[in-house]
Amino acid sequence: MADLLLLTLLFYFIQLPLPIIVGRINGVPGSYYTSSRDEVIKLPILSSRLIRAHNNFKESLFIFIPLSLLSIITNIDVVTAATLWLAARVIYVFLYSIGANKMRTFFWVVSIICLIDMGIRLFKHTL
């Protein structure tokens, strides 16, 4: 489970610079990214989508990381749900970036179901 948690954090750091890379390719000046960003500029659509996808991923991490750590501490197997969660999150980012809204939402729901499954498995072992 620890390796899956580390892969999740690696995905976080891979996803982090993607909006900047896309923005730079599409003409957003590098000085914008090193500024305080007080001035609002129009970002490329793909950059904006990647930012929103990353923000959504951060919201999901808030639940995934504690559940993962609890599973490691209590030695409760949630690896299948956690693996499916990570796969769904990776697919979600790709689908968000290409604008496939219905499929994106499907994979978001899958990831939420995985988190719920992880939580239920942990809760059942505390009773």
Buried (B, 14 or more C-beta within 10 A) or exposed (E): BEEBBEBBEEBBEEBEEBBBEBBBEEEBEEEBEEEEEEEEEEBBEBBBBBBEBBEBBEEBBEBBEEBBEBBBEEEBEBBEBBBBBBBBBBBBBEBBBEEBEEBBEBBBEBBBBBBEBBBEBBEEEEE
